C-alpha cells in the first residue's frame, strides 16, 4: 500500500508545543524529522537508543540525562518515545517505503542489547526504559497501526484473528484502538485522514468485487443458453474476512433485499412523520424499520431481541425531541450489543424457533449455527 500526498491531509509542519516535560530532546528530533531523510533520522534514533555513549552530539546526551534524572523517569521516557514514534509515523506515511520504515522504527526497541555494562548509570536506565517501551500499551497501539499499514490477512484465513489483525477492516475502531488521550494532536489528525483513506479504499475494492460477482453470474447464465462462450471474468479476491462461500451467500442475500427496500418508500415516509416526535416514538419506529420486509419466520425470531433491547437504550432521553445525536447513539449501542454478545441473538432465534416448531435442539442447531467469534482482544 502506497499512500499518496493527496489521500489525506498530511503534516505541513509539526507543532512544537505538544510536550510539556523537558522537551529539549523532543524539539531536537522534531527538527531532524522535518529537515532530514527518514533513513537518517532512524540511524540517529538507533544510535541514541543502542549506543548512547557514542552519540556525536554531547548536548543530546545531556538532554537524555535530564529526562532520565527527572522525578518521573518512567513516565517521561515513555511519553518521549511514544510521541517521537507517533510523529515519525504521521510524517513518513506518504513515503514510498512507508511499510518498511515504520517496521524498522518499531523494531528498534526490540533489538536493544542490554548485556554490556554501560559507562554511566543514566545510560543504563535510559536503555532499560527504552526496551521496556516495547511492552507498553502505547507500543501495542503503534504495532496495531503497523499491522494495518502492512496487512498480513487473507480473506480465507483459518487462524483465530486478533484485534490488531482485524482493525484494517474496521476503520471506525481506529481512534479507540490506536490512540488515547495522551496522543499528539498531529497523530490524531493523521489517524482521521488515514481512516478516510482506508474506508475509501475498501469501498472501491468492495464495489469492484460486487460488480464482478454479478458479471460472473450473468456469464454463467449466458453459457447455459448459447454456444458462444463469453470471455472469462477476471478473478478478484473479496476484500472481506468472509470465506468465498459465505461472501457469495451474503452478496446474494443483500442483492435480493436491496430492490424491495428501495421500492418500498412507506417506511421512510413514516420516519419523516415522526422526526419531530419524542425519542421514545423513534425507538418504536426503529423496531418496525428493522423488521420491515422480512419473512414472518425471520421477523418472529428477530422481534423479541429488538423489543428487549431497543426500548432500554437512553431511557432518560425518552421525552426529548428526536435529533441526530440520539439516532447515532441508538444505532451505536445496538451494534455494540450485537458485536459484544453475538451469541445472544442466535440463542434467542434458536429458542424462538423451538417454541414455534416444537422440534428438538439438534434440528434447531443445524438451522441456526453458532456464530464464529472473530475478535480476541489483546490484553
C-alpha positions as CSV (number, residue, x, y, z in Angstrom):
1,X,0.0,0.0,0.0
2,X,1.3,3.4,-1.0
3,X,-0.5,6.4,0.4
4,X,-0.2,9.4,-1.8
5,X,0.1,13.0,-0.6
6,X,-3.5,13.6,-1.8
7,X,-5.0,10.7,0.1
8,X,-5.4,12.8,3.2
9,X,-4.2,16.0,4.9
10,X,-0.5,15.4,5.9
11,X,1.6,17.5,8.2
12,X,2.9,20.7,6.7
13,X,4.8,21.5,9.9
14,X,5.0,19.8,13.2
15,X,3.8,21.5,16.4
16,X,6.5,22.2,18.9
17,X,4.1,22.9,21.8
18,X,2.7,19.4,22.4
19,X,5.2,18.2,25.1
20,X,5.4,19.9,28.4
21,X,8.1,17.9,30.3
22,X,11.7,18.9,29.5
23,X,11.0,18.8,25.8
24,X,14.5,19.8,24.5
25,X,15.2,16.3,23.2
26,X,11.8,16.2,21.6
27,X,12.5,19.5,19.9
28,X,15.8,18.2,18.7
29,X,14.2,15.3,16.9
30,X,11.3,17.3,15.6
31,X,13.9,19.4,13.7
32,X,15.5,16.2,12.4
33,X,12.2,14.8,11.2
34,X,11.3,18.0,9.4
35,X,14.7,18.5,7.7
36,X,16.4,15.1,7.3
37,X,15.5,11.9,5.3
38,X,13.7,9.2,7.3
39,X,16.7,6.9,7.0
40,X,19.0,9.4,8.6
41,X,16.5,10.0,11.5
42,X,16.2,6.3,12.0
43,X,20.0,5.9,12.2
44,X,20.3,8.7,14.7
45,X,17.5,7.3,16.9
46,X,19.1,3.9,16.8
47,X,22.4,5.3,17.9
48,X,20.7,7.2,20.7
49,X,18.9,4.1,21.9
50,X,21.6,1.4,21.4
51,X,24.9,3.3,21.8
52,X,24.0,6.4,23.7
53,X,27.6,7.0,24.9
54,X,28.8,7.3,21.3
55,X,26.2,9.8,20.1
56,X,28.3,12.6,18.4
57,X,26.4,15.5,20.0
58,X,27.3,15.8,23.7
59,X,24.3,18.2,24.2
60,X,21.9,15.4,23.2
61,X,23.5,13.1,25.8
62,X,22.8,15.8,28.4
63,X,19.2,16.0,27.2
64,X,18.9,12.3,27.7
65,X,20.4,12.6,31.2
66,X,17.8,15.3,32.1
67,X,14.9,13.0,31.2
68,X,16.3,10.0,33.0
69,X,17.2,12.0,36.1
70,X,13.8,13.7,36.3
71,X,11.4,12.9,39.2
72,X,9.2,10.9,36.9
73,X,11.7,9.0,34.8
74,X,9.5,6.1,33.6
75,X,6.6,8.4,32.6
76,X,8.8,11.0,30.8
77,X,10.8,8.3,28.9
78,X,7.6,6.6,27.8
79,X,6.0,9.9,26.8
80,X,9.0,10.9,24.7
81,X,9.4,7.6,22.9
82,X,5.7,7.3,22.2
83,X,5.5,10.9,20.9
84,X,8.5,10.5,18.7
85,X,7.1,7.3,17.2
86,X,3.7,9.0,16.6
87,X,5.2,12.0,14.8
88,X,7.5,9.8,12.7
89,X,4.7,7.6,11.5
90,X,2.4,10.6,10.8
91,X,5.2,12.4,8.9
92,X,6.6,9.4,7.0
93,X,3.4,7.7,5.9
94,X,3.4,9.3,2.5
95,X,6.9,7.9,1.6
96,X,7.1,5.1,-0.9
97,X,8.7,2.6,1.6
98,X,6.4,3.6,4.5
99,X,5.8,-0.1,5.4
100,X,9.5,-0.9,5.9
101,X,10.3,2.5,7.5
102,X,7.6,2.1,10.2
103,X,8.5,-1.6,10.8
104,X,12.2,-0.6,11.3
105,X,11.2,2.2,13.6
106,X,9.2,0.0,15.9
107,X,11.7,-2.8,15.7
108,X,14.4,-0.5,17.2
109,X,13.0,-1.1,20.7
110,X,13.1,-4.9,20.4
111,X,16.7,-5.0,19.2
112,X,18.3,-3.3,22.1
113,X,21.2,-5.4,23.7
114,X,21.5,-4.7,27.4
115,X,24.1,-7.3,28.1
116,X,27.1,-4.9,28.1
117,X,27.9,-2.7,31.1
118,X,27.5,1.0,30.3
119,X,29.9,3.7,31.4
120,X,27.2,5.7,33.2
121,X,24.1,4.8,35.2
122,X,21.8,7.2,33.4
123,X,22.7,5.4,30.1
124,X,21.8,2.0,31.6
125,X,18.5,3.4,32.9
126,X,17.7,5.1,29.6
127,X,18.2,1.8,27.7
128,X,16.2,-0.1,30.2
129,X,13.3,2.3,29.8
130,X,13.6,2.2,26.0
131,X,13.5,-1.6,26.0
132,X,10.5,-1.6,28.4
133,X,8.6,0.7,26.0
134,X,8.2,-2.3,23.7
135,X,6.0,-3.9,26.4
136,X,3.8,-0.9,26.9
137,X,0.2,-0.3,25.8
138,X,1.3,2.7,23.8
139,X,3.7,0.5,21.8
140,X,0.9,-2.1,21.3
141,X,-1.2,0.6,19.7
142,X,1.6,1.6,17.4
143,X,2.1,-2.1,16.4
144,X,-1.6,-2.4,15.6
145,X,-1.2,0.5,13.2
146,X,1.9,-1.1,11.7
147,X,-0.2,-4.2,11.0
148,X,-2.9,-2.2,9.2
149,X,-0.3,-0.4,7.0
150,X,1.3,-3.8,6.3
151,X,-1.6,-6.2,6.5
152,X,-0.9,-9.9,7.0
153,X,-4.5,-11.1,6.4
154,X,-6.1,-13.2,3.8
155,X,-9.8,-13.4,3.4
156,X,-9.9,-17.2,4.0
157,X,-7.5,-17.1,7.0
158,X,-8.3,-20.1,9.2
159,X,-6.4,-18.9,12.3
160,X,-8.2,-17.1,15.1
161,X,-7.9,-13.4,14.4
162,X,-6.7,-10.9,17.0
163,X,-7.8,-7.3,17.2
164,X,-4.6,-6.0,15.6
165,X,-5.3,-8.1,12.5
166,X,-9.0,-7.1,12.3
167,X,-8.5,-3.4,12.6
168,X,-7.7,-3.0,9.0
169,X,-11.3,-3.9,8.1
170,X,-13.0,-1.8,10.7
171,X,-11.7,1.8,10.5
172,X,-14.4,3.1,12.9
173,X,-12.3,1.4,15.7
174,X,-9.1,3.3,14.9
175,X,-9.4,6.2,17.4
176,X,-10.1,3.9,20.3
177,X,-7.7,1.2,19.5
178,X,-4.8,3.2,18.0
179,X,-4.8,6.3,20.2
180,X,-5.6,7.6,23.6
181,X,-6.0,11.0,25.3
182,X,-2.2,11.2,25.6
183,X,-1.7,11.1,21.8
184,X,-0.4,14.1,20.0
185,X,-2.9,16.3,18.0
186,X,-0.8,15.7,14.9
187,X,-1.2,11.9,15.3
188,X,-4.9,12.2,15.9
189,X,-5.3,14.2,12.8
190,X,-3.3,11.7,10.8
191,X,-5.5,8.9,12.1
192,X,-8.6,10.7,10.9
193,X,-7.2,11.1,7.4
194,X,-5.8,7.5,7.4
195,X,-9.3,6.3,8.4
196,X,-10.9,8.1,5.5
197,X,-8.3,6.7,3.1
198,X,-8.9,3.1,4.4
199,X,-12.7,3.4,4.1
200,X,-12.5,4.8,0.6
201,X,-10.0,2.1,-0.4
202,X,-12.2,-0.7,1.0
203,X,-15.3,0.7,-0.7
204,X,-13.6,0.7,-4.1
205,X,-12.5,-2.9,-3.7
206,X,-15.8,-4.0,-2.4
207,X,-17.8,-2.3,-5.2
208,X,-15.4,-3.8,-7.8
209,X,-15.9,-7.3,-6.3
210,X,-19.7,-7.0,-6.2
211,X,-19.7,-5.9,-9.9
212,X,-17.5,-8.8,-11.0
213,X,-19.6,-11.2,-8.9
214,X,-22.7,-10.1,-10.8
215,X,-20.9,-10.4,-14.1
216,X,-19.8,-13.9,-13.3
217,X,-23.4,-14.9,-12.6
218,X,-24.5,-13.4,-15.9
219,X,-21.7,-15.1,-17.8
220,X,-22.8,-18.5,-16.3
221,X,-26.4,-17.8,-17.4
222,X,-25.3,-16.9,-20.9
223,X,-23.2,-20.0,-21.2
224,X,-26.2,-22.2,-20.4
225,X,-28.1,-20.5,-23.3
226,X,-25.6,-20.2,-26.1
227,X,-22.6,-21.9,-27.6
228,X,-20.8,-18.6,-27.9
229,X,-18.8,-18.6,-24.7
230,X,-18.2,-15.0,-23.4
231,X,-14.7,-14.0,-22.2
232,X,-13.9,-15.2,-18.7
233,X,-14.3,-12.7,-15.9
234,X,-11.2,-11.5,-14.1
235,X,-11.0,-13.1,-10.7
236,X,-10.7,-10.6,-7.8
237,X,-10.4,-11.8,-4.2
238,X,-13.1,-10.5,-2.0
239,X,-11.9,-7.7,0.4
240,X,-13.8,-9.0,3.4
241,X,-12.9,-11.5,6.1
242,X,-15.6,-13.9,4.9
243,X,-14.6,-17.1,3.1
244,X,-15.7,-17.4,-0.6
245,X,-18.9,-19.3,0.1
246,X,-20.1,-17.0,3.0
247,X,-19.3,-13.9,0.9
248,X,-21.2,-15.3,-2.1
249,X,-24.2,-16.1,0.2
250,X,-24.1,-12.6,1.8
251,X,-24.0,-10.9,-1.6
252,X,-26.9,-12.9,-3.0
253,X,-28.9,-12.3,0.1
254,X,-28.5,-8.5,0.2
255,X,-28.8,-8.1,-3.5
256,X,-32.3,-9.6,-3.1
257,X,-33.2,-7.3,-0.2
258,X,-32.0,-4.0,-1.8
259,X,-34.6,-3.6,-4.6
260,X,-37.5,-4.2,-2.3
261,X,-36.1,-1.7,0.3
262,X,-35.6,0.9,-2.4
263,X,-39.1,0.4,-3.9
264,X,-40.9,0.5,-0.6
265,X,-41.0,4.2,0.5
266,X,-43.7,3.8,3.1
267,X,-41.3,3.3,6.0
268,X,-39.3,6.4,5.1
269,X,-42.5,8.5,4.8
270,X,-43.3,7.3,8.3
271,X,-39.9,8.4,9.5
272,X,-40.5,12.0,8.3
273,X,-43.8,12.0,10.1
274,X,-42.1,11.1,13.5
275,X,-38.9,13.1,13.1
276,X,-40.3,15.8,15.4
277,X,-41.7,13.3,17.9
278,X,-40.2,12.2,21.2
279,X,-37.2,9.9,21.1
280,X,-39.4,7.1,22.6
281,X,-41.5,7.1,19.4
282,X,-38.4,6.8,17.2
283,X,-37.3,3.6,19.1
284,X,-40.7,2.0,18.3
285,X,-40.3,3.1,14.7
286,X,-36.8,1.6,14.6
287,X,-38.0,-1.8,15.6
288,X,-40.6,-1.7,12.8
289,X,-38.0,-0.5,10.3
290,X,-35.5,-3.3,11.1
291,X,-38.1,-6.0,10.6
292,X,-39.9,-4.4,7.6
293,X,-39.8,-6.7,4.6
294,X,-38.6,-9.8,6.5
295,X,-40.3,-13.1,6.2
296,X,-42.7,-13.8,9.0
297,X,-40.5,-16.5,10.5
298,X,-37.4,-14.2,10.5
299,X,-39.5,-11.4,11.9
300,X,-40.6,-13.6,14.8
301,X,-37.0,-14.6,15.5
302,X,-35.6,-11.0,15.5
303,X,-38.5,-9.1,17.1
304,X,-38.0,-10.4,20.7
305,X,-34.4,-9.3,20.7
306,X,-35.2,-5.9,19.4
307,X,-38.2,-5.5,21.7
308,X,-36.0,-6.4,24.7
309,X,-33.1,-4.1,23.8
310,X,-34.1,-1.0,21.8
311,X,-36.6,0.4,24.4
312,X,-33.9,0.2,27.1
313,X,-31.5,2.5,25.2
314,X,-31.1,6.0,26.6
315,X,-34.3,5.8,28.6
316,X,-33.5,9.2,30.3
317,X,-34.0,10.8,26.9
318,X,-37.3,9.2,26.0
319,X,-39.2,12.5,26.3
320,X,-36.7,14.6,24.4
321,X,-37.3,15.6,20.7
322,X,-35.6,13.3,18.2
323,X,-32.2,14.6,16.9
324,X,-29.2,13.3,15.1
325,X,-27.2,12.6,18.3
326,X,-29.9,10.3,19.7
327,X,-30.2,8.4,16.4
328,X,-26.5,7.8,16.2
329,X,-26.2,6.8,19.8
330,X,-29.1,4.4,19.5
331,X,-27.6,2.6,16.4
332,X,-24.2,2.6,18.0
333,X,-25.4,1.0,21.3
334,X,-27.5,-1.6,19.4
335,X,-24.5,-2.5,17.2
336,X,-22.2,-2.7,20.2
337,X,-24.6,-5.2,21.9
338,X,-24.6,-7.4,18.8
339,X,-20.8,-7.2,18.4
340,X,-20.1,-8.0,22.1
341,X,-22.9,-10.6,22.5
342,X,-23.5,-12.2,19.1
343,X,-24.5,-15.5,20.7
344,X,-27.5,-13.8,22.4
345,X,-29.3,-13.1,19.1
346,X,-28.5,-16.6,17.8
347,X,-29.7,-18.3,21.1
348,X,-32.9,-16.1,21.0
349,X,-33.5,-17.2,17.5
350,X,-33.0,-20.9,18.4
351,X,-35.3,-20.7,21.4
352,X,-38.0,-18.9,19.4
353,X,-37.7,-21.4,16.6
354,X,-38.1,-24.3,19.0
355,X,-41.2,-22.8,20.6
356,X,-42.7,-22.3,17.2
357,X,-41.9,-25.8,15.7
358,X,-41.6,-28.0,18.8
359,X,-38.5,-29.5,17.1
360,X,-35.5,-30.7,19.1
361,X,-32.3,-28.8,19.7
362,X,-30.4,-30.8,17.1
363,X,-32.6,-29.7,14.3
364,X,-32.6,-26.1,15.5
365,X,-28.9,-26.1,15.9
366,X,-28.4,-27.1,12.3
367,X,-30.6,-24.3,11.1
368,X,-29.1,-21.7,13.4
369,X,-25.4,-22.4,13.8
370,X,-23.4,-20.7,16.5
371,X,-21.5,-17.7,15.1
372,X,-17.8,-17.7,14.9
373,X,-16.1,-15.4,17.4
374,X,-13.7,-13.4,15.3
375,X,-12.2,-11.0,17.8
376,X,-9.7,-11.8,20.5
377,X,-8.9,-8.6,22.4
378,X,-5.2,-8.2,23.2
379,X,-4.7,-7.6,26.8
